């Protein structure tokens, strides 16, 4: 007598498939996992009421029925493929951990990166990425880029990825030169095509500034400023020589802006960048000015009216002029005091015109006056 077929135990099959889903980030690929599902089911199913064996067809049929019922967590996303939402169950099934590992190494990821990382079938990538970028979950953020989409870390996951971006800054600096990186080298650093929307995202996150064909590495802006300083140093020194080694700070900064703009389009890029960019024109000028101070000796004395001076040349010029004023008066015959000699020299100091601007002349007259006073005191043993 032929024994009647016993029904498949749905609860046992559900448990078996849930176990498979936990190991596959929520997915159950029946054809791929049929042996594992059968082994798990058959080790649990027993008794006379329910079947102790299950076929591939049984699994698909029963899962399809369970997917239409409210008592089971399965969702059928296409024939032979079922999904247990790991987020609604509060399990995550290692999804967040895998995303963290992915974004620890990559700032921007493609759908193919998700497919490889989660071992997904090609047909299921879009479904899974949509689950990840669900607004309530906020695990990934889509960067629209025409025919091909790119993704980066979402707001809810960002806190878990400590140090995210530090490796990228190092990559950008090492791939670049003089604080700049080419388009091709940028793509090598981020491991995806640097299309316009990706560039916009990288700019908004503070990694780069688009310089029309190459990019300023924001983390390496001081190295970029050094490159600019080296390129414009001779012209700035010549301008200082022509001006008498000193000029008002405002004139000096205007000189720097003019020379920077003749050497690089960085200032135009900063001015035309999106609102909220934390890099301003003055920031670039400040960095370049710092290199002129440390490398060339052009400093700003803001004790009164801010004056920029080429310090070594100014010191030499001031000392020379002071000595030429002091020498004749101290060599004159007769009784003199330090006070009388200083008073005698004062009209000549007031007539000094050493630079092309009056504020700088007034500054230098004071420097000469102080040096004259020191020289006279020294001569008179005061």
Helices and strands as residue ranges (DSSP letters): H 10-23, E 27-29, H 30-44, H 56-67, E 74-78, E 81-84, G 92-94, H 95-105, E 109-110, H 111-118, G 122-124, H 125-132, E 140-143, E 150-153, H 155-158, H 166-175, E 180-182, H 183-190, H 196-204, E 208-210, E 214-217, G 218-220, H 221-243, E 246-248, H 249-263, H 266-271, H 281-295, E 298-301, E 307-310, H 311-330, H 338-350, H 358-379
